[in-house]
Each structure stands twice: as structure tokens, then as C-alpha cells.
């Protein structure tokens, strides 16, 4: 069963787009969510959280960078070629 995870970025990440961004990831585990972050951003990300509250989405007024508001999945990130 997939869960939603929230990936955040550090001060030197996101290629100058700013520290106030996050991405929503749909994955089966925290490890898979981290793999997706690494596939998309290499080492230019900070932490993966299990809730928007843990990530500080509202507290720090973070902006979501997901395309069309859809969570990124392993398939969309190119980690898998097909799903069962």
C-alpha cells in the first residue's frame, strides 16, 4: 500500500529556487521515497517526512513543486518501467 511522503530541501538545494519548497511523493516505504528523491535530485535534498506537519509545510509556509499537483511515484521518477 502506498503512502504519501514529503521531501524537503536545504539552503543550497533546488538550484536557487529557495529553501521554502517541498515535493509530495507516493511510495510504499520511506526508503522508496528516499530513492525517488535521490533519482530526481541526486544529493540536493534534505529529508523525507511522513506527514506535512513533520515537514513543516504550514509552519514554514512551504510551496509544493509537484507538477500538476500530482505526487511523484517510482514509475514517474523512472525507477520502475511498469507496475503490476
N, C-alpha and C positions, 0 to 999 in steps of 0.2 A: 504494500500500500504506500502510495506516495504522500509525502508531507511537504509543506512549504517551509523554506528556509530563507534567511535574509542575509545577503552578503554585503559587507561594508568595506570601505576603503580608507587608507591612511592619507596623511598630508601630501606625500609625494606620489600618490597614485592617480589614476584616471586621467593621465596625460593633460593636466592643467584644468580639468573640468571642475575641480573643487572637492573639498572634504565632505560636503553635505549631500552625498549621493548614496544610494543603496540599490541592490538588484534582488528581485524575488526569484527563487529557484525552486523548482518542483523536483524532488528526489526521494529515493527510498531510504536514504540514511544521511547523516551528517557527512560521512566520508564521501559519499557520492556527490553531495553538494559542494564539498571542497574540491573534488576532482573537476567538476564543472567550472568552478571559479578559476582553477589553475589553467584549464583548457582555454578559457576566454581571456584571462588577464595575466597569465604566467605568474610572476611573483608580485604583481602590482595590485594586491588586495590585502585586506586586513583580517577580518574574522567572519565566520558564518554563525548566525544565531538561529535559534529555534522559534523565535517569536518577534514580532515587530517591537514589542515592549523591551525585550532584551537588547535589540539592536539600537534602540533609542530613536526610532523613526519619528514619533511625535515629540518627544522631549527635545530633540535637536533639530526638529523641522527638516528632516532629510527628504530629498527628492528621489523618486523612483526613476531609474533609467531603462526600465524594460520597454522593449519595442511593442507598441500597440497595447501596453498594459498586461501582456501575457507573461506568465512565469517562464523562465528558461528551463528546458529539460535536457537530459543527457542526449536525446535524439537531436534536438535543435542545436545543441552545442557541438554536434559531430562526434560524440563519444561512442554512440552506437548507430548502426546502419538501419536497424529495424526493431520493432517491438513485437512481442508475442501477442 
